[in-house]
Amino acid sequence: MSYLVLARKSRPQDFDQVVGQIPVVKTLQNSLIRERVAHAILFSGVRGVGKTTLARIMAKAINCEKGPAKNPCNSCPSCLEITAGSALDLYEIDGASNRGIQEIRELKEKIRFLPTSLKYKIIIIDEVHMLTTEAFNALLKTLEEPPKHVFFMFATTELHKIPITILSRCQRYELKRVSAPELSTHFQRLAQEEGVAIDPAALDLIVRESEGSVRDGLSLLDQVFSYGEATISIDDVIQVLGLVSRDIILKLTRALLEKDSASAFQALNETFSFGVDLKRFTNDLLAAFRTLILCRIEGCQELIDIPPQELALFHELAKNHSPQTIHMKLNLLMQGVEEMRYSSQPRLVLESSFLKIIQADEVVAVSSLLGKIDTLLQGKTLPKSTPSAPPVEVKKKQQSPDPTPQPHPETKPTPTPVTSLSKEQMPPPLIEEQPPLPEEESLPKQEENKSIPRPHQRDVRRDWPGFIEHVKDRKLWMAQDLQRADSTREVDGELQLRFSDPANCTLLRQKENVKLLTEFVLDFFQKDLRLHFITPDQREDEGTQNNDSPHKLRQRLANDPLVLMATEIFNGQIGDIRVGPRSR
């Protein structure tokens, strides 16, 4: 059989047939016209965007007998030989299978001689990043000062693997992914040439699956042409490529957002019945949530690469949910997909993730919550759109019951007639003058303040995970070391940390780190706790014995006269006492 696949049949033979890559094509054409072609050219980019194709077109343009021109003529003997692949002076080498130093030595021997039929010898090395380090080193001198009759052209998909010494000797061209409109136009033209009618929705699906690669798209298109009849529908594409129907993806996305467990599990069961690859299915679902987020962000419409009718459905679904809610559910879905990839029960993990997403509540912005709190504190009523809440009444703490009856607010007290009274008949003053107290008695005792319970105290055993997060936000390495503790408990005012391996707490036991960790403990638990590290060697480190500074600072703040006066004036009590670096 002499059938050629579309990827080979439709390979461009001149610059005008190249799909996309307009800046690269224009630069190469100008270099040909002005005779400024570099002796070493490197094409880089993802698969199937035209790297090797451009190298072959450049080889024909350089050797064209009618040049220099923007395009090769494709009619002279040299162009025909290169197109047929029979040119003796064109060496096209696969870097993956000819990657050693011996192959490079043989190549250097070949380029020493003048070309036989063409004007120049062309060396094309595909996947050049596969060459060994020794092969690259052997090529350095020849690449820097090649013979005048030789041109090097390299192609690679992994530019970062090429040594910088090679990159500095080449003229680099970065090829980008081909845009969806250009791919769609190109595929539509090829379908017409093949005599096949294809639905726009089916063509959009093929373009989306090609991911900017012309060769991948042509392979999919060739596969669909072999399956379908004279007209290709979207169902044909879904059946051939093993894709999940967009209706199922949209149905599942809607179910996860609207908390419809039954619909979500039915859509998942339909997907499994088709035998679809889970990785492809989850990628489509993640892409659907990404589209919803982009629909809620102004100015991001051009980032959404889906058909217009499908985009309208996503816009309709996105406007019913806040961006925060969509983002939260996307994060939960990403976590579930990550767990699914390493699980022996992927479907069970995915179903569990769906339940977690469905049961997640709506997210309200923090600024909105703070605004509601301010409204409550100012005595204003909440707007009707917010859920009703019981009224909050703030009362000042009563000092002591007053035995004197108060008059009714609506009745005015009867004025008492003023009469003259003798000195003996005068009532005693409301506040008796008392002699000033001694200076040491005017200040409260520190021992009494130590026993005052704090309203924000936490339990070590119950709130230890929260303390780890508190430390992680401030010192990541310290939180990681604390997680290695075998056990933690509070005993007689001490926070005992037990480590089976002394190496796990070496940094924590240093004096400056013990002081910082003590500040974190005091700030979080709001208790006067001292650190005590317990290890098999039972050695007391210097930090646990000299960590009084945070405790003393905390005690001085609690017993400061201004603090005590403020609590007495406002009839309050001391809450949190923070001595950590952030509080300062």
C-alpha positions as CSV (number, residue, x, y, z in Angstrom):
1,M,0.0,0.0,0.0
2,S,1.3,3.4,-1.0
3,Y,-1.0,5.5,1.2
4,L,0.6,8.5,2.9
5,V,-0.8,9.8,6.1
6,L,-1.9,13.4,6.3
7,A,1.1,14.3,8.5
8,R,3.4,13.4,5.6
9,K,1.2,14.3,2.6
10,S,0.4,17.8,3.8
11,R,4.0,18.6,5.0
12,P,4.8,22.2,3.9
13,Q,7.2,22.5,1.0
14,D,7.8,26.3,1.2
15,F,7.4,29.1,3.8
16,D,3.9,30.1,2.6
17,Q,2.5,26.7,3.6
18,V,3.8,26.8,7.1
19,V,0.9,27.1,9.7
20,G,1.5,29.9,12.2
21,Q,5.1,30.8,13.2
22,I,4.9,34.1,11.3
23,P,7.7,35.9,13.1
24,V,10.1,33.0,12.6
25,V,9.2,32.6,8.9
26,K,9.6,36.3,8.3
27,T,13.1,36.4,9.9
28,L,14.3,33.4,7.9
29,Q,13.0,34.8,4.6
30,N,14.7,38.2,5.2
31,S,17.9,36.4,6.0
32,L,17.8,34.6,2.7
33,I,17.1,37.7,0.7
34,R,19.8,39.7,2.4
35,E,22.2,36.7,2.4
36,R,22.6,36.9,6.2
37,V,21.9,33.2,6.9
38,A,23.7,32.0,10.0
39,H,26.0,28.9,9.7
40,A,24.2,27.3,12.7
41,I,20.5,27.5,13.3
42,L,18.6,26.0,16.3
43,F,14.8,25.4,16.2
44,S,13.1,24.7,19.5
45,G,9.5,24.2,20.5
46,V,7.0,21.5,21.4
47,R,6.3,18.5,19.2
48,G,4.7,19.0,15.8
49,V,5.0,22.7,15.4
50,G,7.3,22.6,12.3
51,K,11.0,22.5,13.5
52,T,12.2,19.8,11.1
53,T,10.0,21.2,8.4
54,L,11.5,24.6,8.6
55,A,15.0,23.1,8.5
56,R,14.2,21.2,5.3
57,I,12.7,24.3,3.7
58,M,15.8,26.3,4.6
59,A,18.0,23.6,3.1
60,K,16.1,23.9,-0.2
61,A,16.1,27.7,-0.1
62,I,19.9,27.9,0.5
63,N,20.6,25.4,-2.4
64,C,17.9,26.7,-4.8
65,E,19.4,27.5,-8.2
66,K,16.9,30.4,-8.5
67,G,17.8,31.9,-5.2
68,P,18.2,34.0,-3.2
69,A,14.5,34.3,-2.9
70,K,11.8,34.2,-0.2
71,N,10.7,30.7,-1.1
72,P,12.4,27.8,-2.9
73,C,11.2,27.2,-6.4
74,N,10.6,23.4,-5.8
75,S,11.3,22.9,-9.5
76,C,15.1,23.0,-9.9
77,P,17.1,19.7,-9.5
78,S,18.4,20.6,-6.0
79,C,14.9,21.3,-4.7
80,L,13.6,18.1,-6.2
81,E,16.4,16.0,-4.8
82,I,15.9,17.4,-1.3
83,T,12.1,17.0,-1.5
84,A,12.5,13.4,-2.6
85,G,15.1,12.8,0.2
86,S,17.8,11.6,-2.3
87,A,20.2,14.5,-2.0
88,L,23.7,13.3,-1.2
89,D,24.8,16.5,0.5
90,L,21.9,16.6,2.9
91,Y,22.6,14.7,6.1
92,E,19.5,14.3,8.3
93,I,20.6,12.6,11.6
94,D,18.5,11.4,14.5
95,G,20.2,12.6,17.6
96,A,18.5,9.9,19.7
97,S,20.1,7.0,17.8
98,N,23.4,8.7,16.8
99,R,24.3,10.4,20.0
100,G,27.9,9.2,20.6
101,I,31.2,10.8,20.0
102,Q,32.1,8.3,17.2
103,E,29.1,9.4,15.1
104,I,30.2,13.0,15.5
105,R,33.7,12.1,14.4
106,E,32.4,10.4,11.3
107,L,30.2,13.5,10.6
108,K,33.3,15.8,10.9
109,E,35.1,13.6,8.3
110,K,32.2,13.9,5.8
111,I,32.0,17.7,6.0
112,R,35.6,18.2,5.2
113,F,34.9,17.5,1.5
114,L,33.2,19.8,-0.9
115,P,29.5,19.1,-1.9
116,T,29.0,16.9,-4.9
117,S,25.6,18.0,-6.4
118,L,24.3,20.9,-4.2
119,K,25.9,24.2,-3.5
120,Y,26.2,23.6,0.2
121,K,26.2,20.7,2.6
122,I,23.4,20.8,5.1
123,I,23.6,18.9,8.4
124,I,20.2,18.5,10.1
125,I,20.3,16.9,13.6
126,D,16.9,16.2,15.0
127,E,16.4,15.9,18.8
128,V,19.9,17.3,19.3
129,H,19.5,17.4,23.1
130,M,20.0,13.6,23.1
131,L,23.7,13.9,22.2
132,T,26.1,13.0,24.9
133,T,28.4,15.5,26.6
134,E,31.4,14.1,24.8
135,A,29.6,14.4,21.4
136,F,28.7,18.1,22.2
137,N,32.4,18.8,23.1
138,A,33.6,17.2,19.9
139,L,31.2,19.4,17.9
140,L,32.2,22.7,19.6
141,K,35.2,23.8,17.4
142,T,33.5,22.7,14.1
143,L,30.3,24.5,15.1
144,E,32.2,27.7,15.9
145,E,34.2,27.8,12.7
146,P,32.6,25.5,10.2
147,P,33.8,25.3,6.5
148,K,32.2,27.8,4.2
149,H,30.3,25.1,2.4
150,V,28.5,23.7,5.5
151,F,25.3,24.8,7.3
152,F,24.2,23.2,10.6
153,M,20.5,23.1,11.5
154,F,19.3,21.6,14.9
155,A,15.9,20.8,16.2
156,T,15.0,20.1,19.8
157,T,12.0,19.8,22.1
158,E,14.0,20.3,25.3
159,L,16.1,23.4,24.9
160,H,17.3,23.4,28.6
161,K,19.3,20.1,28.0
162,I,21.6,21.7,25.4
163,P,24.9,23.0,26.8
164,I,25.3,26.8,26.9
165,T,28.4,26.5,24.9
166,I,26.4,25.1,22.0
167,L,23.6,27.6,22.4
168,S,26.0,30.5,22.2
169,R,27.2,29.3,18.8
170,C,23.7,29.0,17.2
171,Q,21.1,31.4,16.1
172,R,18.0,30.3,18.0
173,Y,14.4,30.3,16.9
174,E,11.6,29.5,19.5
175,L,8.5,28.1,17.8
176,K,5.3,28.6,19.7
177,R,2.2,26.4,19.8
178,V,-0.1,27.0,16.8
179,S,-3.3,28.9,17.8
180,A,-6.7,27.3,17.7
181,P,-8.1,29.5,14.8
182,E,-5.1,28.7,12.6
183,L,-5.4,25.0,13.3
184,S,-9.1,25.1,12.6
185,T,-8.6,26.8,9.3
186,H,-5.9,24.4,8.3
187,F,-7.8,21.3,9.2
188,Q,-10.9,22.5,7.5
189,R,-9.0,23.1,4.2
190,L,-7.5,19.6,4.4
191,A,-10.9,18.1,5.0
192,Q,-12.3,19.8,1.9
193,E,-9.3,18.5,-0.1
194,E,-10.0,15.0,1.1
195,G,-13.7,15.3,0.3
196,V,-14.9,15.0,3.8
197,A,-17.5,17.3,5.6
198,I,-16.9,17.8,9.3
199,D,-19.1,19.5,11.8
200,P,-17.7,22.6,13.4
201,A,-18.2,21.1,16.9
202,A,-16.3,18.0,15.9
203,L,-13.5,20.1,14.4
204,D,-13.3,22.2,17.5
205,L,-12.9,19.1,19.6
206,I,-10.0,17.8,17.4
207,V,-8.3,21.2,17.6
208,R,-8.6,21.2,21.4
209,E,-7.2,17.7,21.6
210,S,-4.2,18.6,19.4
211,E,-3.0,21.1,22.0
212,G,-1.4,23.4,19.5
213,S,0.5,20.7,17.6
214,V,-0.1,20.4,13.9
215,R,1.2,16.9,13.6
216,D,-0.9,15.6,16.5
217,G,-4.0,17.2,15.0
218,L,-3.3,15.7,11.6
219,S,-2.9,12.2,13.2
220,L,-6.3,12.6,15.0
221,L,-7.9,13.9,11.8
222,D,-6.6,11.0,9.8
223,Q,-8.0,8.6,12.4
224,V,-11.4,10.2,12.3
225,F,-11.5,10.2,8.5
226,S,-10.8,6.4,8.5
227,Y,-13.7,5.9,10.9
228,G,-16.4,8.2,9.6
229,E,-18.4,8.5,6.5
230,A,-18.8,11.5,4.2
231,T,-19.8,13.6,7.1
232,I,-18.0,13.6,10.5
233,S,-20.1,14.4,13.6
234,I,-19.0,15.1,17.1
235,D,-20.2,11.7,18.3
236,D,-17.8,10.1,15.8
237,V,-14.9,12.1,17.3
238,I,-15.9,11.1,20.8
239,Q,-16.2,7.4,19.9
240,V,-12.9,7.3,18.0
241,L,-10.7,9.3,20.3
242,G,-12.2,7.8,23.5
243,L,-13.2,11.2,24.9
244,V,-15.8,12.1,27.5
245,S,-18.8,13.9,26.1
246,R,-18.9,17.6,26.8
247,D,-22.5,17.1,28.0
248,I,-21.3,14.7,30.7
249,I,-18.5,17.1,31.8
250,L,-20.9,20.0,32.0
251,K,-23.5,17.9,33.8
252,L,-20.9,16.8,36.4
253,T,-19.6,20.3,36.9
254,R,-23.1,21.6,37.5
255,A,-23.8,18.8,40.0
256,L,-20.7,19.6,42.0
257,L,-21.5,23.2,42.2
258,E,-25.2,22.8,42.9
259,K,-24.6,20.0,45.5
260,D,-26.5,17.3,43.5
261,S,-24.9,14.1,44.7
262,A,-27.1,11.8,42.6
263,S,-26.4,13.5,39.3
264,A,-22.6,13.6,40.1
265,F,-22.4,9.9,40.7
266,Q,-24.5,9.1,37.7
267,A,-22.3,11.2,35.4
268,L,-19.2,9.5,36.9
269,N,-20.8,6.0,36.3
270,E,-21.5,6.9,32.7
271,T,-17.9,7.9,32.2
272,F,-16.6,4.6,33.7
273,S,-19.0,2.7,31.5
274,F,-17.3,4.1,28.4
275,G,-13.9,2.9,29.6
276,V,-12.4,6.4,29.5
277,D,-9.0,7.0,30.9
278,L,-9.3,8.6,34.3
279,K,-6.4,10.9,33.7
280,R,-8.0,12.3,30.6
281,F,-11.4,12.5,32.3
282,T,-10.0,14.4,35.4
283,N,-8.1,16.8,33.1
284,D,-11.3,17.6,31.3
285,L,-13.1,18.2,34.6
286,L,-10.3,20.5,35.9
287,A,-10.4,22.4,32.6
288,A,-14.1,22.9,33.1
289,F,-13.6,24.5,36.5
290,R,-10.8,26.6,35.1
291,T,-13.2,27.9,32.4
292,L,-15.7,28.8,35.2
293,I,-13.1,30.8,37.0
294,L,-12.0,32.6,33.8
295,C,-15.7,33.4,33.1
296,R,-15.9,35.3,36.4
297,I,-12.7,37.3,35.8
298,E,-13.0,40.4,33.7
299,G,-10.6,40.6,30.7
300,C,-9.8,36.9,30.5
301,Q,-12.3,35.9,27.8
302,E,-9.5,35.4,25.2
303,L,-7.9,32.7,27.5
304,I,-11.0,30.5,27.1
305,D,-10.5,28.2,24.0
306,I,-13.9,26.5,23.7
307,P,-16.8,26.8,21.1
308,P,-19.1,29.8,21.5
309,Q,-22.2,27.7,22.3
310,E,-20.4,25.8,25.0
311,L,-18.9,29.1,26.4
312,A,-22.5,30.5,26.8
313,L,-23.4,27.5,29.0
314,F,-20.4,28.0,31.2
315,H,-21.2,31.7,31.5
316,E,-24.7,30.9,32.6
317,L,-23.4,28.4,35.2
318,A,-20.6,30.6,36.5
319,K,-22.8,33.7,37.3
320,N,-24.7,31.7,39.9
321,H,-21.7,31.1,42.1
322,S,-19.0,33.3,43.6
323,P,-15.4,33.1,42.4
324,Q,-14.4,32.1,45.9
325,T,-16.7,29.1,45.9
326,I,-15.5,28.0,42.4
327,H,-11.9,28.3,43.5
328,M,-12.4,26.4,46.7
329,K,-14.1,23.5,44.8
330,L,-11.3,23.5,42.2
331,N,-8.7,23.2,45.0
332,L,-10.6,20.3,46.5
333,L,-10.8,18.6,43.1
334,M,-7.1,19.1,42.5
335,Q,-6.3,17.5,45.9
336,G,-8.6,14.5,45.0
337,V,-7.0,14.1,41.6
338,E,-3.5,14.1,43.2
339,E,-4.6,11.4,45.7
340,M,-6.3,9.4,43.0
341,R,-3.1,9.0,41.0
342,Y,-1.3,7.2,43.9
343,S,-4.2,5.1,45.1
344,S,-5.0,1.5,44.4
345,Q,-8.8,2.4,44.4
346,P,-8.9,5.5,42.1
347,R,-12.7,5.4,41.6
348,L,-13.3,5.3,45.3
349,V,-11.0,8.2,45.9
350,L,-12.6,10.2,43.2
351,E,-16.1,9.5,44.6
352,S,-14.9,10.6,48.1
353,S,-13.5,13.8,46.6
354,F,-16.9,14.5,45.0
355,L,-18.7,14.1,48.3
356,K,-16.2,16.5,49.9
357,I,-16.8,19.0,47.2
358,I,-20.6,18.7,47.4
359,Q,-20.6,19.1,51.2
360,A,-18.4,22.1,51.2
361,D,-20.3,25.3,52.1
362,E,-20.5,28.5,50.1
363,V,-17.4,30.7,50.6
364,V,-18.0,34.2,51.8
365,A,-15.3,36.8,51.4
366,V,-13.5,37.9,54.6
367,S,-14.2,41.6,53.7
368,S,-18.0,40.8,53.7
369,L,-17.8,39.1,57.1
370,L,-15.9,42.1,58.6
371,G,-18.5,44.5,57.2
372,K,-21.3,42.5,58.8
373,I,-19.4,42.6,62.2
374,D,-18.9,46.3,61.9
375,T,-22.6,46.7,61.2
376,L,-23.5,44.7,64.3
377,L,-21.1,46.7,66.5
378,Q,-22.6,50.0,65.2
379,G,-26.1,48.8,66.2
380,K,-27.4,48.7,62.6
381,T,-29.6,46.0,61.2
382,L,-28.3,43.6,58.6
383,P,-29.6,43.9,55.0
384,K,-32.5,41.6,54.0
385,S,-30.3,39.5,51.7
386,T,-28.2,38.2,54.6
387,P,-29.4,35.2,56.7
388,S,-31.3,36.2,59.9
389,A,-29.3,36.1,63.1
390,P,-30.4,36.5,66.7
391,P,-30.1,40.1,68.0
392,V,-26.8,40.9,69.8
393,E,-27.1,43.0,72.9
394,V,-24.0,44.4,74.4
395,K,-24.4,45.3,78.1
396,K,-21.9,46.9,80.4
397,K,-20.9,44.7,83.3
398,Q,-22.7,45.8,86.4
399,Q,-20.6,46.9,89.3
400,S,-22.9,46.1,92.2
401,P,-26.7,46.2,92.9
402,D,-27.9,49.6,93.9
403,P,-30.4,49.5,96.7
404,T,-31.7,53.0,95.9
405,P,-34.9,52.7,93.8
406,Q,-34.7,54.5,90.4
407,P,-37.6,56.7,89.3
408,H,-39.6,55.6,86.3
409,P,-38.2,57.1,83.1
410,E,-41.6,58.6,82.2
411,T,-42.3,60.2,85.7
412,K,-40.2,63.1,86.8
413,P,-39.0,63.1,90.4
414,T,-40.6,65.6,92.7
415,P,-38.1,68.3,93.6
416,T,-37.2,68.2,97.3
417,P,-37.5,71.6,99.0
418,V,-34.2,73.0,100.2
419,T,-34.0,73.7,103.9
420,S,-31.2,74.8,106.0
421,L,-29.6,72.1,108.1
422,S,-27.2,72.3,111.0
423,K,-23.7,70.8,110.8
424,E,-24.8,67.8,112.9
425,Q,-27.8,67.2,110.6
426,M,-25.7,67.2,107.3
427,P,-25.6,63.7,105.6
428,P,-22.2,62.0,105.4
429,P,-20.3,62.5,102.1
430,L,-20.8,59.9,99.3
431,I,-17.0,59.2,99.1
432,E,-15.0,59.4,102.2
433,E,-11.5,60.7,102.1
434,Q,-9.0,58.1,103.0
435,P,-5.3,58.4,103.7
436,P,-3.1,57.5,100.7
437,L,-1.9,54.0,100.7
438,P,1.8,53.2,100.9
439,E,3.6,52.8,97.5
440,E,4.0,49.1,97.8
441,E,0.3,48.6,98.7
442,S,-0.9,50.7,95.7
443,L,0.3,48.1,93.2
444,P,-1.4,44.7,93.1
445,K,0.6,41.7,94.0
446,Q,2.1,39.7,91.2
447,E,1.2,36.4,92.8
448,E,-2.5,37.3,92.7
449,N,-2.4,38.1,89.0
450,K,-0.7,34.8,88.2
451,S,-3.8,32.9,89.1
452,I,-6.2,34.9,87.0
453,P,-7.5,32.6,84.2
454,R,-7.1,33.8,80.6
455,P,-10.1,33.6,78.3
456,H,-8.0,32.5,75.3
457,Q,-6.0,29.7,76.9
458,R,-5.7,26.5,74.8
459,D,-5.1,22.9,75.6
460,V,-1.7,21.4,74.5
461,R,-3.1,18.0,73.6
462,R,-6.2,19.2,71.7
463,D,-4.7,22.3,70.0
464,W,-1.2,20.9,69.1
465,P,-2.0,20.7,65.3
466,G,-3.2,24.4,65.4
467,F,0.1,25.3,67.2
468,I,2.1,23.6,64.4
469,E,0.2,25.7,61.8
470,H,0.9,28.8,64.0
471,V,4.6,28.1,63.9
472,K,4.6,27.1,60.2
473,D,3.4,30.5,59.3
474,R,6.4,32.0,61.1
475,K,9.2,29.5,60.9
476,L,8.7,26.6,58.5
477,W,11.7,24.6,59.5
478,M,10.8,24.9,63.2
479,A,7.3,23.5,62.5
480,Q,8.8,20.6,60.6
481,D,11.1,19.7,63.5
482,L,8.2,19.9,65.9
483,Q,6.2,17.5,63.8
484,R,9.0,14.9,64.5
485,A,8.2,14.9,68.2
486,D,7.0,11.5,69.4
487,S,4.7,13.0,72.1
488,T,3.8,16.3,73.6
489,R,2.1,17.0,77.0
490,E,1.8,19.6,79.6
491,V,3.0,18.7,83.1
492,D,3.2,21.2,86.0
493,G,3.7,24.2,83.9
494,E,6.1,22.5,81.5
495,L,5.6,21.7,77.8
496,Q,7.4,18.4,77.5
497,L,8.6,17.4,74.0
498,R,9.7,13.8,73.7
499,F,12.1,12.9,70.8
500,S,13.3,9.3,70.2
501,D,16.1,10.6,68.0
502,P,18.1,13.5,69.6
503,A,19.1,14.7,66.1
504,N,15.5,15.7,65.4
505,C,15.7,18.4,68.0
506,T,19.3,19.6,67.7
507,L,18.3,23.0,66.2
508,L,15.3,23.4,68.5
509,R,17.5,23.1,71.6
510,Q,19.8,25.9,70.6
511,K,19.5,28.9,72.9
512,E,18.2,31.5,70.4
513,N,15.7,29.0,69.0
514,V,14.4,28.0,72.4
515,K,13.7,31.6,73.2
516,L,11.9,32.1,69.9
517,L,9.9,28.8,70.4
518,T,9.0,29.9,73.9
519,E,7.5,33.1,72.5
520,F,5.4,31.1,70.1
521,V,4.2,28.8,72.9
522,L,3.2,31.8,75.1
523,D,1.5,33.6,72.2
524,F,-0.5,30.6,71.1
525,F,-1.4,28.7,74.3
526,Q,-1.6,31.9,76.5
527,K,-0.1,29.9,79.4
528,D,3.2,30.3,81.3
529,L,4.8,27.2,79.9
530,R,8.4,26.3,80.0
531,L,10.0,24.1,77.3
532,H,11.5,20.7,78.4
533,F,13.1,18.4,75.8
534,I,13.1,14.7,76.6
535,T,15.6,12.6,74.6
536,P,17.1,9.1,75.3
537,D,20.4,10.7,76.3
538,Q,18.5,12.8,79.0
539,R,20.9,15.8,78.5
540,E,19.5,19.2,79.5
541,D,20.4,21.8,77.0
542,E,21.3,25.4,77.8
543,G,18.2,26.8,76.2
544,T,15.7,25.0,78.5
545,Q,17.4,26.4,81.6
546,N,17.9,30.0,80.4
547,N,14.6,30.7,78.7
548,D,13.2,33.0,81.3
549,S,13.3,36.1,79.2
550,P,9.9,35.6,77.4
551,H,8.2,34.6,80.7
552,K,9.6,37.7,82.5
553,L,8.5,40.0,79.6
554,R,5.1,38.4,79.6
555,Q,4.8,38.9,83.4
556,R,5.9,42.5,83.2
557,L,3.3,43.2,80.6
558,A,0.5,41.5,82.6
559,N,1.4,43.5,85.8
560,D,2.1,46.8,84.1
561,P,0.3,49.6,86.0
562,L,-1.2,51.1,82.9
563,V,-2.6,47.7,81.8
564,L,-4.1,47.1,85.3
565,M,-5.6,50.7,85.4
566,A,-7.2,50.1,81.9
567,T,-8.8,46.8,83.1
568,E,-10.1,48.6,86.2
569,I,-11.5,51.6,84.3
570,F,-13.2,49.5,81.6
571,N,-14.1,46.7,84.1
572,G,-12.5,44.2,81.8
573,Q,-9.9,41.4,82.0
574,I,-6.6,40.6,80.3
575,G,-7.0,38.5,77.2
576,D,-4.1,37.5,74.9
577,I,-0.5,38.5,75.8
578,R,1.7,38.3,72.8
579,V,5.5,38.6,73.1
580,G,6.5,37.1,69.7
581,P,8.4,39.0,67.0
582,R,5.2,39.8,65.0
583,S,3.6,41.5,68.0
584,R,6.7,43.8,68.2
